[in-house]
């Protein structure tokens, strides 16, 4: 286990699910964690658990992001905040797709732009973005979400190119179907939701859902000095979903 002692990490969407697991793992590896979440209560809960700081912030609001994150002494940024809404594309309104893009893609833009000047000045940084296998292979009923996550992959590679000269690395992790509170919402729909989750399982080579604790170690590795020579990579942590079918 590589040490992150002395490093400060910002984790967006850190109050629950994959984000909470990331906060716990980075703290366990020695990082001081700033838990960012749109909802204050879960952020406070996780921050208390890991001995970190809670910050209420909606990443879809660029001005608020700049005001809250610019100038912070930060070494690691994990852009994890995101959400999805199942619908066939013909049923998605412009307002809905703008919100999906605002959170899943533009939120990554805003947080990255806020922390980059400090990372550049200290000539060190680790940027890890959480995308999705949907961004690489597409997803029925999630076209806008998949488009946003595909944009995160391309953006990450571009940031890696622009910032290598500052010893800043940028990588992207692509989870597959993970058992998070979002899936509980799908289960609550009854039989249609269970069919959808069964299809998710079948779409992986391992034939099962992942857990948040299986995603967090990939983030911790990319944040560590062990990954100093790794940049511009898109790492699938998805039970083999990337080669299914």
Order of alpha helices (4+ residues) and beta strands (2+ residues): beta-alpha-beta-alpha-beta-alpha-beta-alpha-alpha-beta-alpha-alpha-beta-alpha-alpha-alpha-beta
